[in-house]
């Protein structure tokens, strides 16, 4: 398991209160019975942890499945490393 | 118990700086939503809002008075002046002002003042805050400023219930006048919430639209924040008739409820209870209602839930109703929303024209009522409901009858 995936699993389990063992990469947050307010908190914690801005309903990104979240974070974090923000 | 009528209305909205200008835009289906100008757009995720543009405070207040007023109070005061002028009411006569109430709703209060104070303290490391910070930012400031300006000494306070604040305010004012506790009331809602902090906080909830507000439409993508104020004069039918006032509409009843459920996800039952109570309180049969001004935020959750609540309340008559969300044009002004929507509802009752739901593209199978898409419709409106449902599950509905 990549460290990004590991962290995202931790965040999902902590914010939603579901058992970490139930989380699978293929599940969507909806499959995991995660309510919308918990879902936006998960996105916020991911953004805050990785210092990135997660896309909002952008058709080019999957931010609904766990696997999609991991891929989005890995892509945005790599971009950030390539172009570090000024200051 | 007195019958209560509305004899004056005033508004400062993204659609115009008066109630007639606002209503004219609503009839035309003109939208006040556009790229945000008050904030640096590039630092926002989407950067659209319904702003009150071209409002010059110095055209309305001298500098000495202005220093006391957050934008939220400025908008309310200008709307109140218009409402009182239209009502043609003299509060000095027969000591009417001695027992006229002022009840003004706001969701946030003096947000611009708060933002400015935070900026000085945290961004500029300047520990000295302006000594009038508190009197500007307190949520009751708009009510107090109206009371002071017009010498109104009846029960006066603010109501705070997020997006239902204005309807809760109008409901309280109504109860005061109907019961005789107050002789008349000045009431409505005001909001000036377009600061970087507030907009960012809304962005974080991921409920804002990135294009525009399309209530009940399949392509809806969320709400669009707005700002503004609308204020009304309420008095008893007897007084209005005795002084020969023009009656804009009768405020027949109000209905309030709490979902006691989720903090953000709306409940069909809670919304329906508020509508049912408003009908009962106003002595209206469901079949007597021709128009519902919907809460209609344009979020994925509100619109289908509100649709089901309307069906639950009206039964088969739901299909005969015209239902529209004017937030598609004036945006979501939070604590002022219900007041601005009352301008729309009174317009529909008086002119027999139902304002449209603008920006409508395709119907959503989950939203299956007649939403008057994109173009206003001529239709006699005998009675109407105006819905407001707040985060926290707080619902307030006004029932109005044609004068």
Boltz contact constraints between the chains, C-beta under 6 A:
constraints:
  - contact:
      token1: [A, 37]
      token2: [B, 264]
      max_distance: 6.0
  - contact:
      token1: [A, 40]
      token2: [B, 205]
      max_distance: 6.0
  - contact:
      token1: [A, 40]
      token2: [B, 206]
      max_distance: 6.0
  - contact:
      token1: [A, 56]
      token2: [B, 206]
      max_distance: 6.0
